[in-house]
Amino acid sequence: MDGTSLILNSAERTRAAELLARFTDSYENSLTSRPIAPDADRETLAKLLAEPFPEEGLGVEAFFADVVDRLVPYTTTIAHPRFLAYVQGPPNGIGAYAEAIAAVLNQNCNLWQISPAANVIERSVMDWLTGLFAMGPASGGILTSGGSGATKDAITTAIANRRPDFRERGLQENRAPLVLYTSDEAHRSVVKAATLLGIGLANVRAIPTDAHFQLRVDLLTRAIAEDRAAGKEPFCVVATAGTVTTGSIDPIGPIADLCEKENLWLHVDGAYGALFVLADSTRDALLPLSRADSVTLDPHKLLFAPLEAGALLVKDMAKLRAAFAFSSSSSYLTAIDDAHLLDYMDHGPQLSRSFKALKVWAALRTFGVGTFRSVTERCLTLANRLGAHIAAAPGLELMNPVTLTAVCVRMPGRTAEAHAELLTRLHEEGTAMLGPAKVNGQPCVRACVTNHRTTEADIDLLANRLTALAAL
């Protein structure tokens, strides 16, 4: 390898391609035999951290040897069929290749002039996503790093919509405090976004939920009235379609009715659950998202795109642009307007943006929408199968209605420590990787079936093992 060049020669490219193909094939074929959770050997990891970078490059062969020998043994096997710990599925089969092509093309998806094909692909993906919810002809959106970023951008848009002078005056002047409402089951990203945007924790209302972990509209109505009477300014409600612990869907229709009456921005955090609109059994519960002003969803969840790929959908793209478009004094950023293309830098906070849309577009083209409809339905069926096992098993308690694919289970009478030990045992013996949870104040463990590789046999193995351990 030429020490002054950053380009692989033809022979090196061929060898890198061979090694990559060998690695991906070996990894795919060995998934079920790999440990789900790695042995995080602290000494080995410390050596890897402390190792200096070489002055002279080691070459392609050494890089792939490092991947196989020093990285993979200490990575979580996300693609294992019994990785059920989080709302994170394995990548689809085309994702890695789409990522490689995106890296080769290295498009900066900020100005359409420097990424015209990428621009069209992102718009086509966003048009398809907004079309799933019939959000209307003015709708659109932008791909983001994930649900947290999308939610923060949605709340930014809601603030700018409420206070058109927000850009000039900010939230520093003596005006009525803006108040945001969500549920006590909402994802932490909502509170985090409100804090980072200057709303303040004191102005975020966590509305209690009912027995099905859904936001109580009666208490939301009361909280809004109380804040108005106290001289505060309600401006936004963040509902959830798929709470992270139990998978509950807030009553979007009644919440939308209230938001229209009170002139409030309605954002729906559907990072986990919105894409279950693809499944026949849950579509009707999610179609009311069409009434939201904005929606978060994650293609890196139920479309199984490799991380990262979140999305923000908005009913009115003009409002997104009003929040994020800035005139520039930098002549190199100027562009020609085109009715069919967007400057995405004017619809989100980033200037430099990677070509995230390619891996989403590639999956929809390669496998077809129907495959994703079948996979989402299958995940729901498997979760209900697990829930039914648990509900019928002695020594186990099902802690939540299985609305989507989150299944929380408790061993009554056992301590929080006992439930933590249960997780460790399941991990170490290779049964499954689950996550900790707390439902109604009770410690439990949680499986989330958002894994296109999971089978009925995997679910039965886990259910039978939980039953056996509960009997000890």
HELIX and SHEET records of a PDB file:
HELIX    1   1 SER A   10  ASN A   29  1                                  20    
HELIX    2   2 LEU A   31  SER A   33  5                                   3    
HELIX    3   3 ARG A   42  ALA A   50  1                                   9    
HELIX    4   4 GLY A   59  ASP A   66  1                                   8    
HELIX    5   5 VAL A   67  LEU A   71  3                                   5    
HELIX    6   6 VAL A   72  TYR A   74  5                                   3    
HELIX    7   7 GLY A   95  LEU A  105  1                                  11    
HELIX    8   8 TRP A  112  ILE A  114  5                                   3    
HELIX    9   9 PRO A  116  LEU A  132  1                                  17    
HELIX   10  10 GLY A  147  ARG A  162  1                                  16    
HELIX   11  11 PHE A  166  ARG A  169  1                                   4    
HELIX   12  12 ARG A  188  LEU A  196  1                                   9    
HELIX   13  13 LEU A  201  ASN A  203  5                                   3    
HELIX   14  14 VAL A  217  ALA A  229  1                                  13    
HELIX   15  15 ILE A  252  GLU A  262  1                                  11    
HELIX   16  16 ALA A  274  LEU A  278  5                                   5    
HELIX   17  17 ASP A  280  LEU A  286  1                                   7    
HELIX   18  18 LEU A  287  ARG A  291  5                                   5    
HELIX   19  19 PRO A  299  LEU A  302  1                                   4    
HELIX   20  20 MET A  317  PHE A  324  1                                   8    
HELIX   21  21 SER A  331  LEU A  333  5                                   3    
HELIX   22  22 TYR A  344  ASP A  346  5                                   3    
HELIX   23  23 ALA A  357  PHE A  367  1                                  11    
HELIX   24  24 VAL A  369  ALA A  392  1                                  24    
HELIX   25  25 ALA A  416  GLU A  428  1                                  13    
HELIX   26  26 GLU A  456  ALA A  470  1                                  15    
SHEET    1   A 7 GLY A 140  THR A 144  0                                        
SHEET    2   A 7 GLY A 310  VAL A 314 -1                                        
SHEET    3   A 7 SER A 294  LEU A 297 -1                                        
SHEET    4   A 7 TRP A 265  ASP A 269  1                                        
SHEET    5   A 7 GLU A 233  THR A 240  1                                        
SHEET    6   A 7 LEU A 178  SER A 183  1                                        
SHEET    7   A 7 VAL A 204  ILE A 207  1                                        
SHEET    1   B 4 GLU A 397  LEU A 398  0                                        
SHEET    2   B 4 ALA A 406  ARG A 410 -1                                        
SHEET    3   B 4 GLN A 442  CYS A 448 -1                                        
SHEET    4   B 4 GLY A 435  VAL A 439 -1                                        
END                                                                             
